Amino acid sequence: MAFHFTLKGLLRLRQSLELAELQKLQVIAGTIARARAEIESVEKGIDERRRTFGDLLAVGLTGAEWQFELAREASVRALLSDLVKNLADLEAKRKVQQASYVRVHRQCEILLSLQDRQLAAYKLEEARRTQQRIDELFIIRRVHNAPK
């Protein structure tokens, strides 16, 4: 008789749920990485524009150019602020999704542990049956070969 885990269907379900939760977590992690890269890009752009603006100041600017640059910088700062807020929201989502994944993973681990215990019990019972058959064969041979 072969080993049959009684909760095999439930284990497959839990494993598929775990995989789905992991994939959701990976999607969020990828989105966070892109958001961080975008923030870094905007910050580099701000630094580069400041250097360029400093060079322009040395040459001389009109009041309109000065006001335009201040308005542009305020706009970029607002964009950066929105990106940072979005990143914070994504980090919160990642934290919630991480907790969800850990919960589902634990449920899966519990079933795997139960499967391991059932398999160990099955192997022990099989070993007992095998030993019992060996003992019975020994007794039968002994009785059969006994002097009459």
ABEGO torsion letter per residue (X at the ends): XBBBBAAAAAAAAAAAAAAAAAAAAAAAAAAAAAAAAAAAAAAAAAAAAAAAAAAAAAAEBBAAAAAAAAAAAAAAAAAAAAAAAAAAAAAAAAAAAAAAAAAAAAAAAAAAAAAAAAAAAAAAAAAAAAAAAAAAAAAAAAAAABBX
